Amino acid sequence: MTVESSVRHMEVGLGMGKNPTLICAPIMADTVNQMVELMHKAKFKGADIVEVRLDHMKSLDPRPDIEMLIRECPLPTLFTYRPIWEGGEYNGDEISRFDALQLAMELGADHIDIELKAAHEFMNHIRGNKPEKCKLIVSSHNYEYTPSAEELGNLVARIQAAGADIVKFATTANDITDVARVLQITVHSQVPIIAMVMGERGIMSRLLCPKFGAYLTFGTLEEGKVSAPGQPTIDELISLYNFRSINTDTKVFGIIGKPVSHSKSPKLYNRAFKEAGVNGVFVHLLVDDVKKFFETYSSPDFFGFSCTIPHKEVALACCDEVDPVAKSIGAVNCLIRRPNGKLFGCNTDYIGAISSIEIGLQDGASQIGSPLAGKLFVVIGAGGAGKALAYGAKEKGARVVIANRSYDRARDLAELVGGQALTLAELNSFHPETGMILANTTSIGMQPNVEETPISKEALRYYELVFDAIYTPKITRLLREAQEAGSKIVTGVEMFIGQAYEQYERFTGLPAPKQLFRDIMADY
Ligand code: NAP
C-alpha cells in the first residue's frame, strides 16, 4: 500500500503518547442491570466508550431503560439498535426503533448509530432535531466481501451525504489485501471515520487503525463475546498490541502464515518493543497469497515479517535480496523491507534449532567441535523448517536422512544435502544404529491434532535425542513418548526462542532481550 510516512527507519523512544483513537466496548446483555454491570467492567478494563446494543436486550421499555443506561454509564455512550436486516437482533417495526434512538439522543447519548439504508427515513423522522452533543454515526455493513477502492469511496460519499457526523463501514475480508483498501480510505478521510474489515483476515484493520487515524476500534470484554467477527478483546488491544502507543510513525511487523493465530510471536515482540521503547507493533497476518501480500503492502511502513507454515519457500521467491544461507536452505523465515522498498529475506530457523539441539546433547563436559558431528540425523519433513534443520545438521558434520510425506520432496532435499531419503512409512523400521538424532519438522502433533505422532514409540529407543519443531503444545506426543523411551528431548519452544533472538536483532538493530523472551515463553 502507498500510505506515506515520513519515517524511513526504526525509531526508538517514540510513539509512547496516547493516540486519539478510542477503544469502544460493545455491550450486549439481556437486561438493563446486566448492561450496567458490563459498562463498569468495560471502564475497569480500559475502554473509552461503550456501544449499547439495544437490540440484544430481551425486552426494552424505552424511557426508563435508556434513562438508566445513560445515567449509570461511567463512560461516554454509543447507542445502536441494529435490525436483523443489517446483521443485528432487532425484529420490530422501524418507527419504534427510530423512537428509541431519538429518545437516546434526547436523554444525552453521546453517539447514536443509524444504518445507511435507514438514514434518510430516520432523518425525516427526527426532522433535524439532533442535540448538538450527540454525534450521528451512519453505518454500512457488508458481510460478504470488501468492495473496490472506488466503490468504497462512493460508499463514504453516500454516508456523508446522509448527514453523518462520523462515517462507519464494516466489510468482510476474503483476503488480507482487502484491508489495504480500507486503511487507505481511513487515512484519506476528511471526516471522522470508523472503518473495519471483519473476519480473521481483517484483524489488522482493527489493530492498526490508530496509525491511519480512525475514530475508534471495537474491543470486547471477553474472548469470543463479539458483536462482529474478528474483534479483539480490550485486554489484547491494550496489553498485547500496545494499542495506545500506535501512531502514524509506528512500524508494522507481523507473522505471515496459514494458520497463524496460534503463533506466540506477537506476545514476544510487542512486549520487547514496549520495554525497549521501539515504535512498532507486531500482528498476526493470515495470508493466502504471499506474492499478492508483498505487492500490496510494499510501503516501508510494513517493515518486518516472520514467516511460518506454509509460506517459507514462496516467500523466498518474493525477495529482491536473499541471504546466502537462506538461499542454500531454499526458505526464508524473516523478511525486512529496506528503505528503498526492496525486500530482504534470511533464515533464522536453522540457528535456533541447531543451537538448541547442540545444547540438548551437551552433557556438561567441554567438547571440541559440534556434538552433532558424525551423528546420524533424521529429519521428518522437507518444508521450510525441514530444509533449515537438514542444512544446519549437514553444516555441523552430521549424516542427514530425510523422511517426508511427499517422497519426491524428501529425495530432492536429500540430494541437496548429500543425504538419504525415506518415506514416512519407512521411518518405524529405520534403525541402522543407536544414538541417532530425530527432528520432527512437520505439523503432525500440532494443536488441535495433539494425539498424532510421526513415528512409533517403539522406534524411538534408537534415538539419543528427539527434537520437535512444534511449540503448541510444548510437549507433543512425540516428545512425551521419546522421554518415556529414554531419549533426551528438545522442544520447539527452544527453537522458537533461538530464532526469535536473531529476528529481533535484525528487525530493530538492538540486542534481543533474551531473559524477557525466556520469561514470556516459560508460561507455555
Ligand atoms: P512447511 O514449509 O509448510 O512444511 C510442512 C512440512 O510438513 C512438509 O514436509 C509437509 O509434507 C509436512 N506435513 C504437513 N502436514 C502433514 C501431515 N498431515 N502429514 C505428514 N506430513 C505433513 O512448514 P514449515 O514452515 O516447515 O513448518 C513446519 C512445522 O514446524 C510447523 O508445525 C511449524 O509450526 C514448526 N516450526 C516451528 C518453529 C519454531 O520456532 N519452533 C519454527 C519453524 C517452524 P509435504 O512435503 O508432503 O507437504
Boltz pocket constraint, residues with backbone or C-beta under 6 A from the ligand:
constraints:
  - pocket:
      binder: B
      contacts: [[A, 307], [A, 308], [A, 309], [A, 310], [A, 311], [A, 312], [A, 313], [A, 349], [A, 352], [A, 380], [A, 381], [A, 382], [A, 383], [A, 384], [A, 385], [A, 386], [A, 404], [A, 405], [A, 406], [A, 409], [A, 440], [A, 441], [A, 442], [A, 443], [A, 444], [A, 446], [A, 468], [A, 469], [A, 470], [A, 471], [A, 491], [A, 492], [A, 493], [A, 495], [A, 496], [A, 497], [A, 499]]
      max_distance: 6.0
